[in-house]
């Protein structure tokens, strides 16, 4: 699973805090998932590893993931190459609202 981080502002290290935590209206589980996905010190090979990193149960994790997708912070592309399935998660650090 590949996670791409887009709309990253290197000059403002608190972009996520300013845009997501204070202005988004996201639930705490969704904010926790967003912060986990934006961590640069961790790579995830599949969704199960992301779920374990957040200490969330399956239903809570799925709800948080869907909330991020509906809000526009997360896009998941599913592709198939040579019989293998691949997921690419695109994380928008800020929304250009």
Secondary structure, DSSP 8 states (H G I E B T S, - for coil): -EEEEES--TT-TTHHIIIIITTS---HHHHHHHHHHH-SS---SSHHHHHHHHT--HHHHHHHHHHHHHHTSEEEEEEEETTEEEEEEEEESS---
